[in-house]
Amino acid sequence: MTPRGRYGAANIAFSKQAAMYNTASPAPTLLAIEQLSKDLLDGRLDGRNGAESAGVASQRTYDPQTITSELSAALAQQTTRYGQPAVVATLPALTAFGNTRYDSYYFNATLEPNGATSTIAMATEVPGGTRTPGQKNTYVDASQRGFMLYGNMGSGSLFIKTDAPDSRSSIIAIGDNRNGELGDGTMQDTGASGFATIALPAVLTHAAGGIAHTVVRLADGSVYTWGDNTHGQLGQGVGPAALPRSTVPIRVNLPAGALAVAASNQASFALLEDSTVYSWGGAWGFGTLGDNTANGERPSPAPVLSTSGPLADVVQIAARDNDAVALRADGSIWTWGAFSAQAPEHSALTGVVPGNVLATRLPGIPASTGGIRKVLTEQGLFVALLAGTGANGEDLDGAVYTWGFHWDITAGQVLSDRQPRRVLNLPVIRDLMPGGFLGYGQRPADRLTAMGIDYDGGLWKIRGRVAEEYNPAEPTAQRRPAAHTARPNCDGCHVVRPRTLPPVPTSGRTCTIPGDILKLLSNQSRCANCHNEAPGARPPLACVPPSTLPERAAPIPAATRPDRCTLTPGHPQFQANTPCASCHNSVVRAPLTCSPEEPPLASASVTVPTVPWPAR
């Protein structure tokens, strides 16, 4: 394609993305140009120019957190439409990624550049399943085209925003729907391959969900919720006695238009156009409301607080499980809920992890000229994508930092990172998408914190201290060598990868590999990952890798639990279809040694927990 053609492709993709985000606007492209021009004056894509908003909530044409995925989808759609399909080949293999859980299975959700939107079965903990790991089910094919997907919800819901030539999208939903989480007016599941169509009063731009509820943000800046209301998480000012649930969307009364939404297991959050964050629902013993209560329940929205008052100047929010995180305009990161940088060391996965009941600034993130581009959280872990250079001139552009507590499959133990540390084995990352399920080993319900995209379109599974390449053609593959014994000292082998890797020789003498290294290699190992110019790395190769390296180890099959669980006295009772792994496959509670009942409760009726979470 000529330079003029590339310019034209970028223009039509930009217009398409703006129209899909705010279809009701009479001139979305002009609004997008105005907002983006104002946004970038301070050198950061965060929806603001210093203290000034780039635009009111009802006129926004993009969200800095999702614009990369949406622009990729728009570019693919428009260039295909106008006879330039070769452009699609330059895009990442996936333009959106996430996870979902329904029909007793854990799935990854994928959106391909051709518009095909699918789920990939990763594992099940229920014996006798009918799916196989890696099995793909496509809900929107390339002729219909998906534009965006919204997964990563505790309830297992998955929402797909479909494409349309006139940008008037529709929303389809997939899930068990036992508490009305799909918002289609029923509590009927969508079956093995069906879906429901959701009617909303405006274009969907964001969706998040807890264990049994859903919260969305629409293009006009309004926020709607549906599903279970046991803890007041629908934000209607009343508890379950007056409103046990809603199977249809109901609007949340907020003091200003919303820019984004998020959800923990039992709470909902909205980032408002005045840069404050509002929460409602249940703190659930972790302080997830951020209002200085550990166990409180509040059915009406109120500001998230810090020690100095309402948390302000926020440009991004994210939440999942029992944690919430916010990025402020000054580049500082604030968390509340289960994670605490001051938490005591815990040697066993028992008890409630002490957390923060107020939004608390995270120490240890390096200062960089480009600041923080994105923050995400999943299953007790957090990630931040940095830009620019550090205080001492170090290259931090595209660096990813992680922190939190998690069970590490390679270390064979809980790793506690209270302060951020750089993720190893990563190239320069241009964007982070929500993560998927690990899908193998003794803990198949463990989840990735993010899926990274590098500048060559490569995909990277990020969970904990070391990243791993991801190939969508082999969704259940694992790269851990069969002889790799448990070891928590990741930086003993792994390093921060340089921007470019040296070529591997194809002629000359054959390498002689020491035995302790040989057992860690396979015929798919990339020698340049370790043999490069990065500090601490081995020197570049001067020999040819042997052709006799063994095959990569077969995936460790996902564990199944043949015995049904018997709840111990005092165990809280939950809504039907509660994902036990949301607590039990994290550092909050011990890993499951039995298979949960399906459903965990005898009926889909809402049951208020009979025993509160332990107070801190």
C-alpha positions in Angstrom: 0.0 0.0 0.0 1.3 3.5 -0.9 1.8 6.1 1.8 -1.3 7.9 0.6 -3.2 4.6 0.9 -2.0 4.1 4.4 -3.1 7.6 5.3 -6.5 6.9 3.9 -6.8 3.6 5.7 -5.9 5.3 9.0 -8.5 8.0 8.4 -11.4 5.6 7.6 -10.5 3.4 10.6 -10.4 6.4 12.9 -13.9 7.5 11.6 -15.3 4.0 11.9 -14.1 3.6 15.5 -15.6 6.9 16.6 -18.9 6.1 14.9 -19.1 2.6 16.6 -18.3 4.2 20.0 -20.8 7.1 19.8 -23.2 6.3 17.0 -25.8 8.8 18.1 -23.4 11.7 17.5 -24.2 13.6 14.2 -20.5 14.1 13.6 -18.4 11.5 15.5 -15.3 12.0 13.4 -15.1 15.7 14.0 -15.7 15.1 17.7 -13.0 12.5 17.8 -10.5 14.9 16.1 -11.3 17.6 18.5 -11.1 15.4 21.6 -7.9 13.6 20.5 -6.2 16.9 19.6 -7.0 18.3 23.0 -6.1 15.0 24.8 -2.6 14.7 23.3 -1.5 18.3 24.0 0.0 17.2 27.3 1.8 14.3 25.6 -0.5 11.5 27.1 -3.5 9.7 25.8 -5.6 9.7 29.0 -8.8 11.6 28.0 -7.5 14.9 29.5 -5.3 17.8 28.7 -3.8 18.4 32.1 -6.7 19.2 34.4 -9.1 19.8 31.5 -11.3 17.0 30.2 -11.0 16.2 26.5 -14.8 16.2 26.3 -18.0 15.6 28.3 -19.1 12.0 28.9 -22.0 12.1 26.5 -19.9 13.2 23.6 -16.8 11.0 24.1 -15.8 9.1 21.0 -13.1 6.8 22.6 -11.7 5.5 25.8 -7.9 5.4 26.1 -8.1 1.9 27.6 -10.0 0.3 24.7 -9.1 2.5 21.7 -6.3 0.3 20.5 -8.5 -2.8 20.2 -11.3 -0.8 18.6 -9.0 0.9 16.1 -7.6 -2.5 15.0 -11.1 -3.9 14.5 -12.1 -0.7 12.6 -9.1 -0.9 10.4 -9.7 -4.5 9.6 -13.4 -3.9 8.8 -12.8 -0.8 6.6 -9.9 -2.1 4.6 -11.7 -5.3 3.9 -14.8 -3.4 2.9 -12.8 -1.2 0.5 -10.8 -4.0 -1.1 -7.5 -3.9 0.8 -7.6 -7.2 2.7 -3.8 -7.4 2.8 -3.9 -4.8 5.6 -5.6 -7.3 7.8 -2.5 -9.5 7.7 -0.5 -6.8 9.3 -2.7 -6.7 12.4 -2.2 -8.9 15.6 -3.7 -12.4 15.4 -6.3 -11.2 17.9 -7.7 -7.7 18.3 -9.6 -8.4 21.6 -9.2 -11.0 24.3 -10.8 -12.0 27.5 -12.3 -14.9 29.5 -15.7 -16.2 30.5 -17.2 -19.2 32.3 -20.4 -20.9 31.5 -21.8 -24.4 31.1 -19.3 -25.7 33.8 -16.3 -24.7 31.6 -13.6 -22.1 31.6 -13.2 -20.3 28.3 -11.0 -17.8 26.6 -12.8 -15.3 24.4 -11.2 -14.1 21.2 -11.9 -11.5 18.4 -9.9 -12.1 15.2 -9.1 -9.3 12.7 -11.6 -10.9 10.2 -14.4 -10.3 12.8 -14.8 -13.9 13.9 -15.7 -13.9 17.7 -15.3 -17.2 19.5 -14.9 -18.9 22.8 -12.1 -21.5 23.4 -12.7 -24.2 26.0 -9.7 -24.3 28.3 -10.7 -26.6 31.2 -13.5 -27.8 33.4 -13.4 -29.0 37.0 -16.6 -31.0 36.6 -16.0 -34.6 35.7 -17.5 -36.0 32.5 -17.5 -32.8 30.4 -18.4 -32.9 26.7 -15.8 -30.4 25.4 -12.1 -31.0 24.8 -9.4 -28.4 25.7 -8.9 -26.1 22.7 -12.4 -26.7 21.3 -13.6 -23.5 19.5 -17.1 -22.3 19.3 -17.7 -19.3 17.0 -20.7 -17.0 17.8 -20.1 -14.3 15.2 -18.5 -15.4 12.0 -16.4 -13.3 9.5 -19.4 -12.5 7.4 -21.2 -10.9 10.3 -18.1 -9.5 12.1 -17.7 -8.8 15.7 -16.3 -5.4 16.7 -15.6 -5.7 20.5 -16.0 -8.3 23.2 -16.5 -7.8 26.9 -15.6 -10.7 29.2 -13.7 -11.2 32.4 -16.8 -11.2 34.6 -17.2 -13.3 37.7 -20.7 -14.3 36.6 -19.4 -15.9 33.5 -21.2 -13.5 31.1 -19.8 -12.6 27.8 -21.1 -9.7 25.7 -20.2 -9.2 22.0 -20.6 -6.0 20.1 -21.3 -6.8 16.5 -20.3 -4.7 13.5 -22.6 -3.0 11.0 -21.9 -1.0 7.8 -23.9 1.9 9.3 -22.2 1.5 12.7 -25.5 0.6 14.4 -24.2 -2.3 16.5 -26.2 -4.9 18.3 -25.2 -6.7 21.5 -25.4 -10.5 22.0 -24.8 -12.2 25.3 -23.7 -15.7 26.3 -23.8 -17.3 29.7 -25.6 -19.4 32.4 -27.8 -16.4 33.4 -28.9 -18.0 36.7 -29.2 -14.7 38.4 -30.3 -12.6 35.4 -26.7 -11.5 34.5 -27.4 -11.3 30.8 -30.1 -8.6 31.0 -32.4 -10.2 28.5 -35.4 -10.3 30.8 -35.0 -14.0 31.6 -33.0 -16.3 33.8 -32.6 -18.8 31.0 -29.1 -20.0 29.9 -28.0 -19.7 26.3 -27.1 -23.3 26.0 -24.0 -24.9 24.5 -23.9 -22.6 21.4 -26.8 -20.2 21.6 -26.9 -16.5 22.6 -29.4 -13.8 23.7 -29.8 -10.4 22.1 -29.7 -7.5 24.6 -31.7 -4.3 24.1 -30.0 -1.1 25.5 -31.1 2.5 25.3 -27.8 3.6 23.8 -24.6 2.2 22.4 -22.6 -0.1 24.7 -19.0 1.1 25.4 -18.0 -0.8 28.6 -19.3 -3.8 30.5 -18.1 -5.4 33.7 -19.5 -7.9 36.1 -19.2 -9.5 39.5 -20.2 -12.9 40.7 -23.8 -12.4 39.8 -24.4 -8.9 38.4 -23.5 -6.8 35.4 -22.7 -3.1 35.1 -22.3 -1.2 31.8 -21.5 2.2 30.6 -23.3 3.6 27.5 -22.2 6.2 25.0 -24.5 8.9 26.5 -22.5 8.6 29.8 -25.3 6.7 31.6 -24.7 3.6 33.7 -27.0 0.6 33.9 -27.0 -2.6 36.0 -28.8 -5.9 36.1 -28.6 -9.3 37.8 -28.3 -10.0 41.5 -28.8 -7.3 44.2 -27.9 -9.3 47.4 -25.4 -6.7 48.4 -26.9 -3.6 46.8 -24.6 -4.0 43.8 -27.3 -2.7 41.4 -27.0 0.7 42.9 -30.7 1.4 43.3 -30.7 2.6 46.9 -32.4 -0.6 48.1 -31.2 -4.0 49.2 -32.5 -7.5 48.4 -35.6 -7.3 50.5 -37.0 -4.6 48.1 -35.1 -5.6 45.0 -33.7 -9.2 45.0 -32.6 -8.9 41.4 -33.3 -7.4 38.0 -33.3 -9.3 34.8 -33.4 -6.2 32.7 -31.2 -3.1 32.6 -32.0 -0.4 35.2 -30.3 3.0 35.3 -28.0 4.0 38.2 -28.5 7.5 39.5 -25.0 9.2 39.5 -24.1 12.9 40.0 -22.3 13.2 36.7 -21.8 11.3 33.4 -19.6 8.2 33.5 -16.5 7.6 31.4 -15.9 3.9 32.4 -17.2 1.2 34.8 -15.7 -1.8 36.6 -16.8 -4.5 39.1 -15.5 -6.6 41.8 -17.2 -9.8 43.1 -20.0 -7.9 44.9 -19.4 -4.2 44.1 -19.7 -1.8 41.2 -17.6 1.2 40.2 -18.0 4.2 37.9 -15.4 6.7 36.8 -17.2 10.0 36.4 -16.4 12.9 34.1 -15.4 15.0 37.1 -12.5 12.4 37.6 -13.9 10.9 40.8 -14.8 7.3 41.3 -18.1 6.1 42.8 -18.8 2.7 44.3 -21.8 0.7 45.5 -22.5 -2.8 46.7 -20.7 -4.9 49.2 -17.3 -4.5 50.8 -17.4 -8.3 51.4 -14.8 -8.3 54.2 -12.1 -6.8 52.0 -12.9 -3.1 51.9 -13.7 -3.2 48.2 -16.1 -0.2 48.4 -13.1 2.0 49.3 -15.3 3.9 51.8 -13.3 3.0 55.0 -15.5 0.0 55.8 -14.4 -3.6 55.6 -17.7 -5.4 55.8 -20.2 -2.8 54.9 -23.0 -2.9 52.3 -24.2 0.3 50.5 -26.9 0.1 47.8 -26.4 3.8 46.7 -23.4 5.2 44.9 -20.9 7.3 46.9 -17.3 8.4 46.3 -14.3 6.2 46.8 -12.2 7.8 49.5 -8.5 8.2 50.3 -7.1 9.5 53.6 -7.5 13.1 52.2 -11.0 12.8 51.0 -12.7 11.6 47.7 -10.2 10.1 45.3 -9.8 12.6 42.5 -8.0 13.2 39.2 -8.6 9.6 38.2 -8.1 8.7 34.5 -8.5 4.9 34.6 -10.2 2.3 36.8 -10.1 -1.5 36.8 -11.5 -4.1 39.2 -11.9 -7.9 39.5 -12.5 -10.4 42.2 -11.9 -8.5 45.5 -9.6 -5.7 44.3 -9.9 -2.3 42.6 -7.2 -0.1 41.1 -7.2 3.5 39.8 -4.7 5.5 37.8 -4.5 9.2 38.5 -3.5 11.9 36.1 -0.2 12.4 37.9 0.8 8.8 37.1 0.2 7.5 40.6 -1.6 4.2 41.1 -4.1 3.7 44.0 -5.6 0.4 45.1 -8.3 -0.7 47.6 -9.7 -4.1 48.5 -7.8 -7.4 49.2 -4.3 -6.2 48.2 -2.1 -4.3 50.5 1.5 -3.5 50.2 1.7 -3.7 54.0 0.1 -7.2 54.2 2.0 -9.7 56.4 3.7 -12.7 54.9 1.3 -15.7 54.6 2.7 -19.2 54.1 -0.6 -20.9 53.5 -3.6 -20.0 51.4 -6.0 -19.6 54.3 -7.9 -16.7 55.8 -8.8 -13.4 54.3 -5.9 -11.4 53.0 -5.6 -8.1 54.8 -6.3 -5.2 52.5 -7.0 -1.5 52.2 -10.4 -0.1 53.1 -9.4 3.3 51.6 -7.8 4.0 48.3 -4.0 3.8 49.1 -1.1 4.9 46.9 1.0 2.1 45.6 4.7 2.6 46.3 7.5 1.4 44.0 6.3 2.2 40.5 9.3 3.8 38.7 8.7 7.4 37.4 8.8 7.6 33.6 8.6 10.4 31.1 5.5 8.9 29.4 3.8 7.8 32.7 1.5 4.9 33.0 -0.5 3.9 29.9 -2.8 1.2 31.4 -3.6 -0.7 34.6 -5.4 -4.0 34.9 -6.1 -6.5 37.7 -7.1 -10.1 37.7 -7.2 -12.7 40.5 -5.1 -10.8 43.1 -2.5 -9.6 40.6 -2.0 -6.2 38.9 -0.1 -5.0 35.9 0.9 -1.5 34.7 2.1 -0.6 31.2 4.7 2.2 31.2 5.9 4.6 28.6 9.0 6.8 28.1 12.3 6.7 30.0 13.1 6.4 33.7 14.7 8.9 36.0 18.2 7.5 35.2 17.6 7.3 31.5 16.6 3.6 31.5 14.3 2.5 28.7 10.8 1.9 30.2 8.8 2.4 27.0 6.6 -0.7 26.7 7.8 -2.1 30.0 5.2 -4.0 32.1 5.3 -4.1 35.9 3.4 -6.5 38.2 2.5 -6.8 41.8 0.2 -8.7 44.1 -0.1 -12.3 45.5 -0.6 -15.4 43.5 0.0 -19.1 43.2 2.8 -19.6 40.7 2.7 -22.8 38.7 6.5 -22.8 38.1 7.5 -21.8 41.6 5.0 -24.3 43.1 4.1 -21.8 45.9 2.5 -18.5 46.7 4.6 -15.5 45.5 4.1 -12.3 47.3 5.1 -9.1 45.5 4.0 -6.2 47.6 5.8 -3.7 45.4 5.9 -3.7 41.6 8.6 -5.6 39.8 9.3 -5.7 36.0 7.9 -8.6 34.1 10.7 -10.7 32.6 10.9 -12.3 29.1 8.8 -9.6 27.5 9.6 -7.6 24.4 8.4 -4.0 24.1 4.7 -4.1 24.7 2.3 -1.6 22.9 -0.9 -2.6 24.6 -2.5 -4.8 27.2 -5.8 -6.7 26.8 -7.7 -8.5 29.6 -6.3 -11.9 30.4 -7.7 -15.4 29.9 -7.6 -18.8 31.8 -4.4 -20.7 32.3 -6.4 -23.9 31.5 -3.9 -26.5 32.6 -2.2 -28.1 35.6 -3.6 -28.5 39.1 -5.2 -25.0 38.9 -6.8 -24.6 35.5 -9.1 -21.8 36.8 -6.1 -19.6 37.5 -6.2 -16.6 35.2 -3.8 -14.5 33.3 -3.5 -10.9 34.5 -3.3 -9.6 30.9 -2.6 -10.5 27.3 0.2 -8.3 25.9 0.6 -7.2 22.3 4.1 -6.3 21.0 5.0 -4.0 18.1 5.3 -7.0 15.8 1.8 -8.2 16.6 3.0 -11.0 18.9 0.9 -12.0 21.8 2.2 -12.6 25.4 0.6 -14.3 28.4 1.3 -12.2 31.5 0.8 -13.7 34.9 3.3 -13.0 37.7 7.0 -12.5 37.2 7.7 -14.1 33.8 5.7 -13.8 30.6 5.2 -16.5 28.0 4.5 -16.3 24.3 1.0 -17.1 23.1 0.0 -18.7 19.8 -3.8 -18.5 19.1 -3.3 -21.6 16.9 -2.3 -23.5 20.0 -4.5 -22.0 22.7 -3.8 -24.7 25.3 -0.1 -25.0 24.7 2.3 -24.4 27.6 6.0 -23.7 27.1 7.2 -24.9 30.5 9.7 -27.7 29.9 8.8 -31.1 31.3 12.0 -31.2 33.4 11.5 -27.8 34.8 11.3 -28.2 38.6 9.7 -25.8 40.9 11.8 -22.6 41.4 10.7 -19.2 42.6 14.0 -17.4 41.6 12.7 -16.4 38.1 15.5 -13.8 37.5 18.1 -16.6 37.9 17.2 -17.5 34.3 15.0 -14.9 32.8 15.9 -11.3 31.9 14.3 -8.2 30.4 14.4 -8.7 26.7 16.1 -6.0 24.5 14.2 -4.2 21.8 15.7 -6.5 19.1 17.0 -10.0 19.3 20.2 -11.1 17.5 20.0 -13.6 14.6 20.7 -17.2 15.4 23.5 -18.7 13.3 22.5 -21.2 10.7 26.0 -22.5 9.8 29.2 -23.3 11.7 29.8 -25.6 14.6 27.0 -27.1 16.5 26.4 -25.9 20.1 27.4 -28.1 23.0 24.7 -27.5 25.6 25.3 -28.2 29.3 23.1 -30.8 30.8 21.4 -28.6 33.3 20.4 -26.2 30.4 19.6 -29.0 27.9 16.8 -30.4 30.1 15.0 -27.0 30.0 15.0 -26.8 26.1 12.8 -28.2 23.4 12.8 -28.0 19.6 10.6 -24.9 19.9 12.9 -23.0 22.2 14.1 -19.6 20.9 17.7 -19.4 21.8 17.8 -15.6 21.2 15.4 -15.2 24.1 18.3 -15.9 26.4 21.3 -15.3 24.2 21.1 -11.6 23.5 22.5 -8.2 24.6 20.2 -7.7 27.6 21.9 -7.1 31.0 22.3 -10.4 32.7 21.6 -12.4 29.6 24.0 -15.0 28.1 26.1 -13.8 25.2 24.8 -14.0 21.6 25.2 -17.5 20.0 28.3 -18.3 18.0 27.2 -21.8 17.2 24.3 -23.6 15.5 21.6 -25.0 17.9 21.4 -28.8 17.6 18.6 -30.4 15.5 18.1 -33.2 18.1 16.4 -31.1 20.8 13.3 -33.0 22.2 9.7 -32.2 21.4 8.0 -29.7 23.7 6.3 -31.3 26.6 2.7 -32.2 26.2 0.3 -29.9 28.1 -0.4 -30.9 31.7 -4.1 -31.9 31.6 -6.4 -29.9 33.7 -7.2 -31.4 37.0 -10.7 -32.6 37.8 -12.1 -33.1 41.3 -14.0 -36.4 41.5 -15.4 -35.7 45.0 -18.2 -33.3 45.6 -17.6 -30.6 48.1 -19.2 -30.6 51.5 -19.4 -27.0 52.8 -17.9 -26.7 56.3 -20.0 -25.1 59.1 -19.8 -21.4 58.9 -19.0 -21.3 55.1 -20.9 -18.4 53.5 -23.8 -19.3 51.2 -23.8 -17.7 47.8 -25.9 -17.1 44.8 -26.4 -20.0 42.4 -23.6 -20.4 39.9 -21.0 -18.7 42.1 -17.5 -19.5 40.7 -15.8 -21.0 43.7 -12.4 -20.5 42.0 -12.9 -16.8 42.4 -11.8 -17.2 46.0 -10.4 -20.7 46.1 -8.0 -20.4 43.2 -6.5 -17.2 44.5 -4.7 -16.2 47.7 -7.9 -15.5 49.5 -8.9 -19.1 50.2 -7.2 -22.5 50.0 -7.3 -24.3 46.6 -10.3 -26.6 46.0 -9.7 -30.3 46.7 -13.2 -31.2 45.7 -15.7 -30.4 42.9 -18.3 -27.8 43.6 -22.0 -28.8 43.4 -23.5 -27.7 40.1 -25.2 -25.3 40.9 -23.7 -24.7 44.4 -27.1 -23.9 45.7 -30.3 -25.9 45.2 -32.1 -23.2 43.3 -31.4 -19.9 41.6 -33.0 -17.9 44.3 -30.9 -15.2 46.0 -29.6 -16.2 49.4 -28.1 -13.6 51.7 -24.9 -15.0 53.3 -25.7 -16.5 56.6 -22.2 -16.0 58.0 -20.3 -12.8 57.2 -16.7 -12.8 56.0 -14.3 -12.7 59.0 -13.7 -9.2 60.1 -10.1 -7.8 60.0 
